[in-house]
Amino acid sequence: MADQEEQINPINNDDHAAENGKVFLPYRCHALGDITNCKKHPGNVVEAASLAAQILPPTNYPLKEAFPPDLIQQGKLSDLQLEGILHACQRHQIMLSDDTRAGFYLGDAAGVGKGRQIAGIIINNYVRGRRKHLWFSASRDLRLDAERDLKDLNCSIRIIDGCQELDRESKVGGISTKLSEGVLFNTYRTSILSGKRGSRLEQIVDWCGGETFNGCLIFDECHKAKQFIPGNISASTKTAATAVALQRKLPKARVVYCSATGVTN
């Protein structure tokens, strides 16, 4: 009987909720490091009870020093959004055994504010001296949303309107100095096309500066680049193959995969 008692594990509150038939529980932030005085997320966000029982890894990334105090105190980034940014930036500190940088998947549901979190990740890197970033999404119109998310965080980083703007502003001696830094926003469709000077993929890599690029590489709505089959490029979609090729050409990039439907797709 004593042996049987030793094998019994205590049930925490989340497990107890699951036992009582609660499939979902209110989301609570557990790992904000030294960030205090932040505002609670304004929406009601829930997660599966099984996920609520898991503990996020501890954080020691100095995110707080990258943001003005009012950005946090006034709730322009909620506790939930700050937690996502914090874990993404900490993950990007890890270099893998093949000398490529670890990526981060942001899978919050619609309405949580993934765009605001992407903006926060970019701002953190920008103030640390990384002045070039890539942002891919499903539609060119979403560039306006990207501009809005950055402006809502009091940030005036230039959003470059895709390779088309690079074409317009290119001169004989190269790209205009006003496009030498910022966020180059492209659609997935653009990435698989060719322009006046060759493939858009190579144009993007050239703008980044090649394999030493260590800025953000954002794959927003990343399910649009699905169906990559390793070892069988011909059976993969062009978008997926191009997304993989871009990451291989930019091994030090701080990659963020972002989609609310990543698991289902």
Phi, psi and omega in degrees: 000322179296319179298321180295321180294325181293336182274352182279127177262140178295145179263121179279177185300322182291319177296321181295321178297320180295321179297328181276008174093009177276112181282324181240150179228153176301137180285135177236135177284134183239342189224082179249008178058232183266013180279120179233172177062023177273161183267145177293144180301134187290336182267164175272110183245133180236164175217162179299141181302326179295324177286325180298335180281349181270142181259130178290153179294151178295154182240143175225012180287134184279061183294322186305324184289346182274344185247143171298145182306323184293335180297325180271313186293328180272359176078020177294335167236121181283171179301320180295316180292320178297323179296318178296316179298315182301313182289327176296312182294324177291320179299323182291351176283347186269128173256132184277173185296335179269014177068025171253158183273143177293144178259179182221136178254123179253107188243026179298150180288168179301138177097348180283330179108050180295323179298320178295323178291319176301315179301318179296320178296316180296316180300316179304318181285325182296315181289346177266010173100359177267103194258000177239134181216153179244139180223116177252142177210181188280333186222146178295330180296336181290350174301324179295324177294321178297316178298319180297316182297321178290317180294326178296339177258023178059037183243134182247028176301134183290132171261115180274128186282064172071183178298336180297320178290325175299320178299314184295324186263000180285140179242179180301321181275001180128195183285144178305144182298333181289348176252015183284348175210165182129199180249114178274109184261122179227159170270162177297325180297317180302322185296338183262359184266178175241149179244199183295330186246025180116202184289147177295326179302311181293325177297318180294315180298318179298318179299322180290334182100012176088202191290350177278353180306128180230022176278189181278142173236101187262121173254083177286145185052049189294347176295345177289345180250034183276176176071049169265129181247106181303134179082359182216072183300323183296334179270352179273157174288152180299322181295315180296316181297322180291320178298319178292317180299321180296318179294325179290328178281341180235067188293342181262003182296149177268092189275134172235120175264128188228120178194141176275351184236026183298324182286316183290333181264000000 
